Amino acid sequence: MKFKNKGDKEKYFRSVMDKLVSSGPEEATPELVSFMIFSLIEGYHLQAEWPIIRKVVTDMLMHHEDIEGAIDDAVEFMGGIVQSRRLGD
């Protein structure tokens, strides 16, 4: 999927995450969240990237007061992974 600009990409990812959260249960157990993360990692075939993903998520959780910057970093990071996967195909 191509985006016109960084803002469009951020809006898209926010929309997808909002739909995911709103369609799920009101409360989630650690096991359910773990399964959701596993499903995303496996669905996008990012198993080899898990150490990096884990580090980025940990950093985001530790510095969540700067959520806008964290979202920008995560979108940029994941875009780089997707692009590297496409180049490797």
PLY file of the C-alpha trace (Angstrom):
ply
format ascii 1.0
element vertex 89
property float x
property float y
property float z
element edge 88
property int vertex1
property int vertex2
end_header
0.00 0.00 0.00
1.38 3.39 -0.98
0.72 6.60 0.92
0.89 10.16 -0.39
2.71 11.35 2.70
3.66 10.49 6.26
0.43 12.00 7.63
-1.73 9.71 5.48
0.27 6.70 6.63
-0.15 7.68 10.28
-3.91 8.23 9.84
-4.26 4.82 8.21
-2.38 2.98 10.97
-4.27 4.85 13.69
-7.56 3.94 12.00
-6.61 0.27 11.76
-5.52 0.14 15.40
-8.68 1.97 16.53
-10.80 -0.61 14.68
-8.84 -3.46 16.22
-9.25 -2.11 19.74
-12.93 -1.18 19.31
-13.87 -4.54 17.83
-12.18 -6.51 20.59
-13.28 -7.15 24.15
-13.46 -4.25 26.62
-10.62 -5.77 28.61
-7.80 -8.01 27.43
-5.68 -10.46 29.34
-1.91 -10.60 28.82
-2.48 -13.90 27.02
-4.91 -12.32 24.55
-2.59 -9.40 23.85
0.29 -11.87 23.39
-1.79 -13.83 20.89
-2.65 -10.65 18.99
1.02 -9.66 18.80
1.97 -13.19 17.74
-0.70 -13.11 15.03
0.63 -9.81 13.65
4.24 -10.99 13.69
3.36 -14.31 12.05
0.87 -12.78 9.60
3.45 -10.34 8.27
6.23 -12.97 8.39
8.35 -10.85 10.73
9.61 -13.60 13.02
13.23 -12.77 12.19
12.58 -9.14 13.16
11.20 -10.00 16.62
14.27 -8.83 18.60
14.08 -5.40 16.96
10.29 -5.18 17.28
10.51 -6.14 20.95
13.09 -3.41 21.57
11.04 -0.74 19.79
7.86 -1.67 21.67
9.74 -1.67 24.99
11.17 1.77 24.23
7.73 3.04 23.25
6.20 1.75 26.49
8.96 3.34 28.56
8.56 6.71 26.81
4.84 6.68 26.09
4.43 10.31 27.16
5.83 11.21 23.73
3.26 9.06 21.93
3.28 11.15 18.75
7.02 10.68 18.38
6.70 7.01 19.27
4.05 6.49 16.59
6.20 8.26 14.02
9.17 6.09 14.96
7.11 2.89 14.84
5.57 3.72 11.45
8.99 4.58 10.03
10.53 1.44 11.53
7.83 -0.88 10.21
7.94 0.82 6.81
11.65 0.06 6.66
11.04 -3.60 7.45
8.34 -3.88 4.81
10.56 -2.16 2.23
13.50 -4.44 3.03
11.22 -7.47 2.67
10.07 -6.25 -0.74
13.65 -5.75 -1.89
14.52 -9.25 -0.70
11.67 -10.92 -2.65
0 1
1 2
2 3
3 4
4 5
5 6
6 7
7 8
8 9
9 10
10 11
11 12
12 13
13 14
14 15
15 16
16 17
17 18
18 19
19 20
20 21
21 22
22 23
23 24
24 25
25 26
26 27
27 28
28 29
29 30
30 31
31 32
32 33
33 34
34 35
35 36
36 37
37 38
38 39
39 40
40 41
41 42
42 43
43 44
44 45
45 46
46 47
47 48
48 49
49 50
50 51
51 52
52 53
53 54
54 55
55 56
56 57
57 58
58 59
59 60
60 61
61 62
62 63
63 64
64 65
65 66
66 67
67 68
68 69
69 70
70 71
71 72
72 73
73 74
74 75
75 76
76 77
77 78
78 79
79 80
80 81
81 82
82 83
83 84
84 85
85 86
86 87
87 88
